[in-house]
């Protein structure tokens, strides 16, 4: 019977910890610019590509 009590206690602590981390993330507003950060790797690729291929003559 004590194992069930321990499991309930641990599961409640995990839920409470998840809620605390969720509230902290929302209050710190770290996800407000997620859409801009998702496009950041694409900007680097565009800057490194040459505008014209040196092997092709125009």
C-alpha positions in Angstrom: 0.0 0.0 0.0 2.9 2.4 0.7 4.1 2.0 -2.9 0.8 3.4 -4.2 1.1 6.4 -1.9 4.6 6.9 -3.1 3.6 6.7 -6.8 0.7 9.2 -6.3 3.1 11.6 -4.5 5.8 11.4 -7.2 3.2 11.8 -10.0 1.7 14.9 -8.3 5.2 16.3 -7.9 5.8 15.8 -11.6 2.5 17.5 -12.5 3.3 20.4 -10.2 6.8 20.8 -11.6 5.4 20.8 -15.1 2.9 23.5 -14.2 5.5 25.6 -12.5 7.8 25.4 -15.6 4.9 26.2 -17.9 3.9 29.3 -16.0 7.5 30.4 -15.8 7.9 30.0 -19.5 4.8 32.0 -20.2 5.7 34.8 -17.8 9.3 35.1 -19.2 7.8 35.4 -22.7 10.6 33.3 -24.3 8.2 31.9 -26.9 7.0 35.2 -28.3 9.6 35.2 -31.1 9.5 31.5 -31.9 8.3 32.1 -35.5 11.2 34.4 -36.2 13.7 32.0 -34.7 12.3 29.2 -36.9 13.3 31.1 -40.0 16.8 32.0 -38.7 18.6 28.9 -40.3 17.1 29.8 -43.7 18.6 33.3 -43.6 22.1 31.9 -43.1 21.7 29.6 -46.2 20.6 32.5 -48.3 23.6 34.7 -47.4 26.2 32.0 -48.1 24.9 31.1 -51.6 26.6 33.0 -54.4 24.3 35.1 -56.6 25.7 33.7 -59.8 27.4 30.4 -60.6 31.1 31.3 -61.6 31.1 28.3 -64.1 28.2 29.6 -66.1 28.9 32.3 -68.7 26.2 34.8 -69.3 
